[in-house]
Amino acid sequence: MAVQFEDVVDCCVALYGDVYDFLFLFDHSCGHDRKAAGALDAKALNVGYGGSQPHMSPSEIVAVHGFLGEHARTLNVGNFQSFQFSDDNSGPFYLTEADRAQKKENTETGRLLRRKKTKKELSNELLEGRHVDVRLIPSTLKGLQEKATQFNIELEIEVELIEEGWVGKPKGLGQIAWERGLLDPAVTLVSTRFREEQLQ
């Protein structure tokens, strides 16, 4: 916004600088996407566990209507639902007992994976190396990659491939719905997709 504003001012001054004074009004609030840490947000969740999902605060089940479904469930009115798997949980409902035990903790595979660096990683390297001022850091991945190339910063990184376990990880929409009785794994086709996603 700030960079675009500078361009607008330049254009206005070039065209009408000796004729008009300028008044600029902004409606550019970041408050629309602000929420408390741990706030509930179903749109930010994956279907299965783990990944880049947020860690959300527990939620109290205050009534049957609007909170619980008609299928078998593990929660009742008055319970608090946690949205992360703890060590004493039995694990994702869509995994077999053997898979739950095997996938409980993160597993090192010994395999290396080469991947592109994220916006955050490139930004950090550019700022730590004092290659760019924080006010002028590019906001897009393409811009960051171009800037990094100018300073001979590698665009890719080699990391060990880790098979993510479920302990301590966000549960995902499927598990949350199942615990509330909103999902019947005996008839839904979604449970097959859960299993396929987690076994890949």
MODELLER restraints for C-alpha pairs under 7 A, 6 or more apart:
rsr = mdl.restraints
at = mdl.atoms
rsr.add(forms.Gaussian(group=physical.xy_distance, feature=features.Distance(at['CA:38:A'], at['CA:55:A']), mean=5.97, stdev=0.5))
rsr.add(forms.Gaussian(group=physical.xy_distance, feature=features.Distance(at['CA:38:A'], at['CA:56:A']), mean=4.02, stdev=0.5))
rsr.add(forms.Gaussian(group=physical.xy_distance, feature=features.Distance(at['CA:38:A'], at['CA:57:A']), mean=4.80, stdev=0.5))
rsr.add(forms.Gaussian(group=physical.xy_distance, feature=features.Distance(at['CA:39:A'], at['CA:56:A']), mean=5.76, stdev=0.5))
rsr.add(forms.Gaussian(group=physical.xy_distance, feature=features.Distance(at['CA:39:A'], at['CA:57:A']), mean=6.31, stdev=0.5))
rsr.add(forms.Gaussian(group=physical.xy_distance, feature=features.Distance(at['CA:40:A'], at['CA:56:A']), mean=5.81, stdev=0.5))
rsr.add(forms.Gaussian(group=physical.xy_distance, feature=features.Distance(at['CA:40:A'], at['CA:57:A']), mean=6.93, stdev=0.5))
rsr.add(forms.Gaussian(group=physical.xy_distance, feature=features.Distance(at['CA:44:A'], at['CA:53:A']), mean=6.23, stdev=0.5))
rsr.add(forms.Gaussian(group=physical.xy_distance, feature=features.Distance(at['CA:44:A'], at['CA:54:A']), mean=6.99, stdev=0.5))
rsr.add(forms.Gaussian(group=physical.xy_distance, feature=features.Distance(at['CA:45:A'], at['CA:53:A']), mean=5.38, stdev=0.5))
rsr.add(forms.Gaussian(group=physical.xy_distance, feature=features.Distance(at['CA:45:A'], at['CA:172:A']), mean=5.73, stdev=0.5))
rsr.add(forms.Gaussian(group=physical.xy_distance, feature=features.Distance(at['CA:45:A'], at['CA:173:A']), mean=6.27, stdev=0.5))
rsr.add(forms.Gaussian(group=physical.xy_distance, feature=features.Distance(at['CA:46:A'], at['CA:53:A']), mean=6.60, stdev=0.5))
rsr.add(forms.Gaussian(group=physical.xy_distance, feature=features.Distance(at['CA:46:A'], at['CA:172:A']), mean=5.19, stdev=0.5))
rsr.add(forms.Gaussian(group=physical.xy_distance, feature=features.Distance(at['CA:46:A'], at['CA:173:A']), mean=6.20, stdev=0.5))
rsr.add(forms.Gaussian(group=physical.xy_distance, feature=features.Distance(at['CA:47:A'], at['CA:172:A']), mean=5.03, stdev=0.5))
rsr.add(forms.Gaussian(group=physical.xy_distance, feature=features.Distance(at['CA:47:A'], at['CA:173:A']), mean=4.83, stdev=0.5))
rsr.add(forms.Gaussian(group=physical.xy_distance, feature=features.Distance(at['CA:47:A'], at['CA:174:A']), mean=5.40, stdev=0.5))
rsr.add(forms.Gaussian(group=physical.xy_distance, feature=features.Distance(at['CA:48:A'], at['CA:171:A']), mean=6.62, stdev=0.5))
rsr.add(forms.Gaussian(group=physical.xy_distance, feature=features.Distance(at['CA:48:A'], at['CA:172:A']), mean=4.65, stdev=0.5))
rsr.add(forms.Gaussian(group=physical.xy_distance, feature=features.Distance(at['CA:48:A'], at['CA:173:A']), mean=6.61, stdev=0.5))
rsr.add(forms.Gaussian(group=physical.xy_distance, feature=features.Distance(at['CA:48:A'], at['CA:174:A']), mean=6.16, stdev=0.5))
rsr.add(forms.Gaussian(group=physical.xy_distance, feature=features.Distance(at['CA:48:A'], at['CA:194:A']), mean=6.11, stdev=0.5))
rsr.add(forms.Gaussian(group=physical.xy_distance, feature=features.Distance(at['CA:49:A'], at['CA:166:A']), mean=6.54, stdev=0.5))
rsr.add(forms.Gaussian(group=physical.xy_distance, feature=features.Distance(at['CA:49:A'], at['CA:169:A']), mean=6.41, stdev=0.5))
rsr.add(forms.Gaussian(group=physical.xy_distance, feature=features.Distance(at['CA:49:A'], at['CA:170:A']), mean=5.50, stdev=0.5))
rsr.add(forms.Gaussian(group=physical.xy_distance, feature=features.Distance(at['CA:49:A'], at['CA:171:A']), mean=4.47, stdev=0.5))
rsr.add(forms.Gaussian(group=physical.xy_distance, feature=features.Distance(at['CA:49:A'], at['CA:172:A']), mean=4.69, stdev=0.5))
rsr.add(forms.Gaussian(group=physical.xy_distance, feature=features.Distance(at['CA:50:A'], at['CA:166:A']), mean=6.68, stdev=0.5))
rsr.add(forms.Gaussian(group=physical.xy_distance, feature=features.Distance(at['CA:50:A'], at['CA:169:A']), mean=4.95, stdev=0.5))
rsr.add(forms.Gaussian(group=physical.xy_distance, feature=features.Distance(at['CA:50:A'], at['CA:170:A']), mean=5.25, stdev=0.5))
rsr.add(forms.Gaussian(group=physical.xy_distance, feature=features.Distance(at['CA:50:A'], at['CA:171:A']), mean=6.73, stdev=0.5))
rsr.add(forms.Gaussian(group=physical.xy_distance, feature=features.Distance(at['CA:53:A'], at['CA:170:A']), mean=6.45, stdev=0.5))
rsr.add(forms.Gaussian(group=physical.xy_distance, feature=features.Distance(at['CA:55:A'], at['CA:84:A']), mean=6.86, stdev=0.5))
rsr.add(forms.Gaussian(group=physical.xy_distance, feature=features.Distance(at['CA:55:A'], at['CA:170:A']), mean=5.99, stdev=0.5))
rsr.add(forms.Gaussian(group=physical.xy_distance, feature=features.Distance(at['CA:56:A'], at['CA:83:A']), mean=6.15, stdev=0.5))
rsr.add(forms.Gaussian(group=physical.xy_distance, feature=features.Distance(at['CA:58:A'], at['CA:80:A']), mean=6.03, stdev=0.5))
rsr.add(forms.Gaussian(group=physical.xy_distance, feature=features.Distance(at['CA:58:A'], at['CA:81:A']), mean=5.37, stdev=0.5))
rsr.add(forms.Gaussian(group=physical.xy_distance, feature=features.Distance(at['CA:58:A'], at['CA:82:A']), mean=4.55, stdev=0.5))
rsr.add(forms.Gaussian(group=physical.xy_distance, feature=features.Distance(at['CA:58:A'], at['CA:83:A']), mean=6.29, stdev=0.5))
rsr.add(forms.Gaussian(group=physical.xy_distance, feature=features.Distance(at['CA:59:A'], at['CA:80:A']), mean=5.30, stdev=0.5))
rsr.add(forms.Gaussian(group=physical.xy_distance, feature=features.Distance(at['CA:59:A'], at['CA:81:A']), mean=5.26, stdev=0.5))
rsr.add(forms.Gaussian(group=physical.xy_distance, feature=features.Distance(at['CA:59:A'], at['CA:82:A']), mean=6.81, stdev=0.5))
rsr.add(forms.Gaussian(group=physical.xy_distance, feature=features.Distance(at['CA:60:A'], at['CA:78:A']), mean=6.44, stdev=0.5))
rsr.add(forms.Gaussian(group=physical.xy_distance, feature=features.Distance(at['CA:60:A'], at['CA:79:A']), mean=5.84, stdev=0.5))
rsr.add(forms.Gaussian(group=physical.xy_distance, feature=features.Distance(at['CA:60:A'], at['CA:80:A']), mean=4.21, stdev=0.5))
rsr.add(forms.Gaussian(group=physical.xy_distance, feature=features.Distance(at['CA:60:A'], at['CA:81:A']), mean=6.26, stdev=0.5))
rsr.add(forms.Gaussian(group=physical.xy_distance, feature=features.Distance(at['CA:61:A'], at['CA:67:A']), mean=6.29, stdev=0.5))
rsr.add(forms.Gaussian(group=physical.xy_distance, feature=features.Distance(at['CA:61:A'], at['CA:76:A']), mean=6.79, stdev=0.5))
rsr.add(forms.Gaussian(group=physical.xy_distance, feature=features.Distance(at['CA:61:A'], at['CA:77:A']), mean=5.00, stdev=0.5))
rsr.add(forms.Gaussian(group=physical.xy_distance, feature=features.Distance(at['CA:61:A'], at['CA:78:A']), mean=5.45, stdev=0.5))
rsr.add(forms.Gaussian(group=physical.xy_distance, feature=features.Distance(at['CA:61:A'], at['CA:79:A']), mean=5.56, stdev=0.5))
rsr.add(forms.Gaussian(group=physical.xy_distance, feature=features.Distance(at['CA:61:A'], at['CA:80:A']), mean=6.02, stdev=0.5))
rsr.add(forms.Gaussian(group=physical.xy_distance, feature=features.Distance(at['CA:62:A'], at['CA:77:A']), mean=5.44, stdev=0.5))
rsr.add(forms.Gaussian(group=physical.xy_distance, feature=features.Distance(at['CA:62:A'], at['CA:78:A']), mean=5.80, stdev=0.5))
rsr.add(forms.Gaussian(group=physical.xy_distance, feature=features.Distance(at['CA:63:A'], at['CA:77:A']), mean=5.51, stdev=0.5))
rsr.add(forms.Gaussian(group=physical.xy_distance, feature=features.Distance(at['CA:64:A'], at['CA:77:A']), mean=6.43, stdev=0.5))
rsr.add(forms.Gaussian(group=physical.xy_distance, feature=features.Distance(at['CA:68:A'], at['CA:180:A']), mean=4.95, stdev=0.5))
rsr.add(forms.Gaussian(group=physical.xy_distance, feature=features.Distance(at['CA:68:A'], at['CA:181:A']), mean=5.82, stdev=0.5))
rsr.add(forms.Gaussian(group=physical.xy_distance, feature=features.Distance(at['CA:68:A'], at['CA:182:A']), mean=6.42, stdev=0.5))
rsr.add(forms.Gaussian(group=physical.xy_distance, feature=features.Distance(at['CA:69:A'], at['CA:180:A']), mean=6.09, stdev=0.5))
rsr.add(forms.Gaussian(group=physical.xy_distance, feature=features.Distance(at['CA:69:A'], at['CA:181:A']), mean=4.40, stdev=0.5))
rsr.add(forms.Gaussian(group=physical.xy_distance, feature=features.Distance(at['CA:69:A'], at['CA:182:A']), mean=4.29, stdev=0.5))
rsr.add(forms.Gaussian(group=physical.xy_distance, feature=features.Distance(at['CA:70:A'], at['CA:181:A']), mean=5.83, stdev=0.5))
rsr.add(forms.Gaussian(group=physical.xy_distance, feature=features.Distance(at['CA:70:A'], at['CA:182:A']), mean=6.61, stdev=0.5))
rsr.add(forms.Gaussian(group=physical.xy_distance, feature=features.Distance(at['CA:71:A'], at['CA:181:A']), mean=4.45, stdev=0.5))
rsr.add(forms.Gaussian(group=physical.xy_distance, feature=features.Distance(at['CA:71:A'], at['CA:182:A']), mean=6.28, stdev=0.5))
rsr.add(forms.Gaussian(group=physical.xy_distance, feature=features.Distance(at['CA:71:A'], at['CA:183:A']), mean=6.67, stdev=0.5))
rsr.add(forms.Gaussian(group=physical.xy_distance, feature=features.Distance(at['CA:71:A'], at['CA:184:A']), mean=6.00, stdev=0.5))
rsr.add(forms.Gaussian(group=physical.xy_distance, feature=features.Distance(at['CA:72:A'], at['CA:181:A']), mean=5.21, stdev=0.5))
rsr.add(forms.Gaussian(group=physical.xy_distance, feature=features.Distance(at['CA:73:A'], at['CA:178:A']), mean=6.55, stdev=0.5))
rsr.add(forms.Gaussian(group=physical.xy_distance, feature=features.Distance(at['CA:73:A'], at['CA:179:A']), mean=5.03, stdev=0.5))
rsr.add(forms.Gaussian(group=physical.xy_distance, feature=features.Distance(at['CA:73:A'], at['CA:180:A']), mean=5.25, stdev=0.5))
rsr.add(forms.Gaussian(group=physical.xy_distance, feature=features.Distance(at['CA:73:A'], at['CA:181:A']), mean=4.32, stdev=0.5))
rsr.add(forms.Gaussian(group=physical.xy_distance, feature=features.Distance(at['CA:74:A'], at['CA:179:A']), mean=5.06, stdev=0.5))
rsr.add(forms.Gaussian(group=physical.xy_distance, feature=features.Distance(at['CA:74:A'], at['CA:180:A']), mean=6.61, stdev=0.5))
rsr.add(forms.Gaussian(group=physical.xy_distance, feature=features.Distance(at['CA:75:A'], at['CA:179:A']), mean=6.15, stdev=0.5))
rsr.add(forms.Gaussian(group=physical.xy_distance, feature=features.Distance(at['CA:75:A'], at['CA:180:A']), mean=5.84, stdev=0.5))
rsr.add(forms.Gaussian(group=physical.xy_distance, feature=features.Distance(at['CA:83:A'], at['CA:170:A']), mean=5.73, stdev=0.5))
rsr.add(forms.Gaussian(group=physical.xy_distance, feature=features.Distance(at['CA:83:A'], at['CA:171:A']), mean=5.57, stdev=0.5))
rsr.add(forms.Gaussian(group=physical.xy_distance, feature=features.Distance(at['CA:84:A'], at['CA:168:A']), mean=5.79, stdev=0.5))
rsr.add(forms.Gaussian(group=physical.xy_distance, feature=features.Distance(at['CA:84:A'], at['CA:169:A']), mean=5.30, stdev=0.5))
rsr.add(forms.Gaussian(group=physical.xy_distance, feature=features.Distance(at['CA:84:A'], at['CA:170:A']), mean=4.22, stdev=0.5))
rsr.add(forms.Gaussian(group=physical.xy_distance, feature=features.Distance(at['CA:84:A'], at['CA:171:A']), mean=5.24, stdev=0.5))
rsr.add(forms.Gaussian(group=physical.xy_distance, feature=features.Distance(at['CA:85:A'], at['CA:91:A']), mean=6.92, stdev=0.5))
rsr.add(forms.Gaussian(group=physical.xy_distance, feature=features.Distance(at['CA:85:A'], at['CA:166:A']), mean=6.48, stdev=0.5))
rsr.add(forms.Gaussian(group=physical.xy_distance, feature=features.Distance(at['CA:85:A'], at['CA:167:A']), mean=5.20, stdev=0.5))
rsr.add(forms.Gaussian(group=physical.xy_distance, feature=features.Distance(at['CA:85:A'], at['CA:168:A']), mean=5.07, stdev=0.5))
rsr.add(forms.Gaussian(group=physical.xy_distance, feature=features.Distance(at['CA:85:A'], at['CA:169:A']), mean=5.69, stdev=0.5))
rsr.add(forms.Gaussian(group=physical.xy_distance, feature=features.Distance(at['CA:85:A'], at['CA:170:A']), mean=6.42, stdev=0.5))
rsr.add(forms.Gaussian(group=physical.xy_distance, feature=features.Distance(at['CA:85:A'], at['CA:171:A']), mean=6.09, stdev=0.5))
rsr.add(forms.Gaussian(group=physical.xy_distance, feature=features.Distance(at['CA:86:A'], at['CA:167:A']), mean=5.55, stdev=0.5))
rsr.add(forms.Gaussian(group=physical.xy_distance, feature=features.Distance(at['CA:86:A'], at['CA:168:A']), mean=5.43, stdev=0.5))
rsr.add(forms.Gaussian(group=physical.xy_distance, feature=features.Distance(at['CA:87:A'], at['CA:167:A']), mean=5.72, stdev=0.5))
rsr.add(forms.Gaussian(group=physical.xy_distance, feature=features.Distance(at['CA:91:A'], at['CA:100:A']), mean=5.88, stdev=0.5))
rsr.add(forms.Gaussian(group=physical.xy_distance, feature=features.Distance(at['CA:91:A'], at['CA:166:A']), mean=6.89, stdev=0.5))
rsr.add(forms.Gaussian(group=physical.xy_distance, feature=features.Distance(at['CA:92:A'], at['CA:100:A']), mean=6.97, stdev=0.5))
rsr.add(forms.Gaussian(group=physical.xy_distance, feature=features.Distance(at['CA:92:A'], at['CA:175:A']), mean=6.40, stdev=0.5))
rsr.add(forms.Gaussian(group=physical.xy_distance, feature=features.Distance(at['CA:93:A'], at['CA:175:A']), mean=6.75, stdev=0.5))
rsr.add(forms.Gaussian(group=physical.xy_distance, feature=features.Distance(at['CA:94:A'], at['CA:191:A']), mean=6.12, stdev=0.5))
rsr.add(forms.Gaussian(group=physical.xy_distance, feature=features.Distance(at['CA:94:A'], at['CA:194:A']), mean=6.54, stdev=0.5))
rsr.add(forms.Gaussian(group=physical.xy_distance, feature=features.Distance(at['CA:94:A'], at['CA:195:A']), mean=6.02, stdev=0.5))
rsr.add(forms.Gaussian(group=physical.xy_distance, feature=features.Distance(at['CA:95:A'], at['CA:195:A']), mean=6.31, stdev=0.5))
rsr.add(forms.Gaussian(group=physical.xy_distance, feature=features.Distance(at['CA:103:A'], at['CA:165:A']), mean=4.80, stdev=0.5))
rsr.add(forms.Gaussian(group=physical.xy_distance, feature=features.Distance(at['CA:103:A'], at['CA:166:A']), mean=6.52, stdev=0.5))
rsr.add(forms.Gaussian(group=physical.xy_distance, feature=features.Distance(at['CA:104:A'], at['CA:165:A']), mean=4.75, stdev=0.5))
rsr.add(forms.Gaussian(group=physical.xy_distance, feature=features.Distance(at['CA:104:A'], at['CA:166:A']), mean=5.21, stdev=0.5))
rsr.add(forms.Gaussian(group=physical.xy_distance, feature=features.Distance(at['CA:104:A'], at['CA:167:A']), mean=5.69, stdev=0.5))
rsr.add(forms.Gaussian(group=physical.xy_distance, feature=features.Distance(at['CA:105:A'], at['CA:165:A']), mean=4.19, stdev=0.5))
rsr.add(forms.Gaussian(group=physical.xy_distance, feature=features.Distance(at['CA:105:A'], at['CA:166:A']), mean=6.41, stdev=0.5))
rsr.add(forms.Gaussian(group=physical.xy_distance, feature=features.Distance(at['CA:105:A'], at['CA:167:A']), mean=6.15, stdev=0.5))
rsr.add(forms.Gaussian(group=physical.xy_distance, feature=features.Distance(at['CA:106:A'], at['CA:162:A']), mean=6.61, stdev=0.5))
rsr.add(forms.Gaussian(group=physical.xy_distance, feature=features.Distance(at['CA:106:A'], at['CA:163:A']), mean=5.68, stdev=0.5))
rsr.add(forms.Gaussian(group=physical.xy_distance, feature=features.Distance(at['CA:106:A'], at['CA:164:A']), mean=4.63, stdev=0.5))
rsr.add(forms.Gaussian(group=physical.xy_distance, feature=features.Distance(at['CA:106:A'], at['CA:165:A']), mean=4.27, stdev=0.5))
rsr.add(forms.Gaussian(group=physical.xy_distance, feature=features.Distance(at['CA:107:A'], at['CA:162:A']), mean=5.74, stdev=0.5))
rsr.add(forms.Gaussian(group=physical.xy_distance, feature=features.Distance(at['CA:107:A'], at['CA:163:A']), mean=5.06, stdev=0.5))
rsr.add(forms.Gaussian(group=physical.xy_distance, feature=features.Distance(at['CA:107:A'], at['CA:164:A']), mean=6.57, stdev=0.5))
rsr.add(forms.Gaussian(group=physical.xy_distance, feature=features.Distance(at['CA:108:A'], at['CA:161:A']), mean=6.90, stdev=0.5))
rsr.add(forms.Gaussian(group=physical.xy_distance, feature=features.Distance(at['CA:108:A'], at['CA:162:A']), mean=4.98, stdev=0.5))
rsr.add(forms.Gaussian(group=physical.xy_distance, feature=features.Distance(at['CA:108:A'], at['CA:163:A']), mean=6.54, stdev=0.5))
rsr.add(forms.Gaussian(group=physical.xy_distance, feature=features.Distance(at['CA:109:A'], at['CA:161:A']), mean=6.00, stdev=0.5))
rsr.add(forms.Gaussian(group=physical.xy_distance, feature=features.Distance(at['CA:109:A'], at['CA:162:A']), mean=5.90, stdev=0.5))
rsr.add(forms.Gaussian(group=physical.xy_distance, feature=features.Distance(at['CA:109:A'], at['CA:163:A']), mean=6.99, stdev=0.5))
rsr.add(forms.Gaussian(group=physical.xy_distance, feature=features.Distance(at['CA:110:A'], at['CA:160:A']), mean=6.47, stdev=0.5))
rsr.add(forms.Gaussian(group=physical.xy_distance, feature=features.Distance(at['CA:111:A'], at['CA:160:A']), mean=5.72, stdev=0.5))
rsr.add(forms.Gaussian(group=physical.xy_distance, feature=features.Distance(at['CA:111:A'], at['CA:161:A']), mean=5.57, stdev=0.5))
rsr.add(forms.Gaussian(group=physical.xy_distance, feature=features.Distance(at['CA:112:A'], at['CA:158:A']), mean=6.40, stdev=0.5))
rsr.add(forms.Gaussian(group=physical.xy_distance, feature=features.Distance(at['CA:112:A'], at['CA:159:A']), mean=5.53, stdev=0.5))
rsr.add(forms.Gaussian(group=physical.xy_distance, feature=features.Distance(at['CA:112:A'], at['CA:160:A']), mean=4.39, stdev=0.5))
rsr.add(forms.Gaussian(group=physical.xy_distance, feature=features.Distance(at['CA:112:A'], at['CA:161:A']), mean=5.67, stdev=0.5))
rsr.add(forms.Gaussian(group=physical.xy_distance, feature=features.Distance(at['CA:113:A'], at['CA:158:A']), mean=5.56, stdev=0.5))
rsr.add(forms.Gaussian(group=physical.xy_distance, feature=features.Distance(at['CA:113:A'], at['CA:159:A']), mean=5.31, stdev=0.5))
rsr.add(forms.Gaussian(group=physical.xy_distance, feature=features.Distance(at['CA:113:A'], at['CA:160:A']), mean=5.89, stdev=0.5))
rsr.add(forms.Gaussian(group=physical.xy_distance, feature=features.Distance(at['CA:113:A'], at['CA:161:A']), mean=5.89, stdev=0.5))
rsr.add(forms.Gaussian(group=physical.xy_distance, feature=features.Distance(at['CA:114:A'], at['CA:156:A']), mean=6.62, stdev=0.5))
rsr.add(forms.Gaussian(group=physical.xy_distance, feature=features.Distance(at['CA:114:A'], at['CA:157:A']), mean=5.65, stdev=0.5))
rsr.add(forms.Gaussian(group=physical.xy_distance, feature=features.Distance(at['CA:114:A'], at['CA:158:A']), mean=4.35, stdev=0.5))
rsr.add(forms.Gaussian(group=physical.xy_distance, feature=features.Distance(at['CA:114:A'], at['CA:159:A']), mean=6.35, stdev=0.5))
rsr.add(forms.Gaussian(group=physical.xy_distance, feature=features.Distance(at['CA:115:A'], at['CA:156:A']), mean=5.43, stdev=0.5))
rsr.add(forms.Gaussian(group=physical.xy_distance, feature=features.Distance(at['CA:115:A'], at['CA:157:A']), mean=5.60, stdev=0.5))
rsr.add(forms.Gaussian(group=physical.xy_distance, feature=features.Distance(at['CA:115:A'], at['CA:158:A']), mean=6.43, stdev=0.5))
rsr.add(forms.Gaussian(group=physical.xy_distance, feature=features.Distance(at['CA:116:A'], at['CA:155:A']), mean=5.92, stdev=0.5))
rsr.add(forms.Gaussian(group=physical.xy_distance, feature=features.Distance(at['CA:116:A'], at['CA:156:A']), mean=4.19, stdev=0.5))
rsr.add(forms.Gaussian(group=physical.xy_distance, feature=features.Distance(at['CA:116:A'], at['CA:157:A']), mean=6.25, stdev=0.5))
rsr.add(forms.Gaussian(group=physical.xy_distance, feature=features.Distance(at['CA:117:A'], at['CA:155:A']), mean=5.74, stdev=0.5))
rsr.add(forms.Gaussian(group=physical.xy_distance, feature=features.Distance(at['CA:117:A'], at['CA:156:A']), mean=5.18, stdev=0.5))
rsr.add(forms.Gaussian(group=physical.xy_distance, feature=features.Distance(at['CA:117:A'], at['CA:157:A']), mean=6.17, stdev=0.5))
rsr.add(forms.Gaussian(group=physical.xy_distance, feature=features.Distance(at['CA:119:A'], at['CA:141:A']), mean=5.48, stdev=0.5))
rsr.add(forms.Gaussian(group=physical.xy_distance, feature=features.Distance(at['CA:119:A'], at['CA:144:A']), mean=6.94, stdev=0.5))
rsr.add(forms.Gaussian(group=physical.xy_distance, feature=features.Distance(at['CA:122:A'], at['CA:144:A']), mean=6.42, stdev=0.5))
rsr.add(forms.Gaussian(group=physical.xy_distance, feature=features.Distance(at['CA:123:A'], at['CA:144:A']), mean=6.90, stdev=0.5))
rsr.add(forms.Gaussian(group=physical.xy_distance, feature=features.Distance(at['CA:126:A'], at['CA:132:A']), mean=6.14, stdev=0.5))
rsr.add(forms.Gaussian(group=physical.xy_distance, feature=features.Distance(at['CA:126:A'], at['CA:148:A']), mean=6.81, stdev=0.5))
rsr.add(forms.Gaussian(group=physical.xy_distance, feature=features.Distance(at['CA:127:A'], at['CA:134:A']), mean=6.73, stdev=0.5))
rsr.add(forms.Gaussian(group=physical.xy_distance, feature=features.Distance(at['CA:138:A'], at['CA:144:A']), mean=5.49, stdev=0.5))
rsr.add(forms.Gaussian(group=physical.xy_distance, feature=features.Distance(at['CA:145:A'], at['CA:155:A']), mean=6.56, stdev=0.5))
rsr.add(forms.Gaussian(group=physical.xy_distance, feature=features.Distance(at['CA:177:A'], at['CA:183:A']), mean=5.68, stdev=0.5))
rsr.add(forms.Gaussian(group=physical.xy_distance, feature=features.Distance(at['CA:185:A'], at['CA:191:A']), mean=5.77, stdev=0.5))
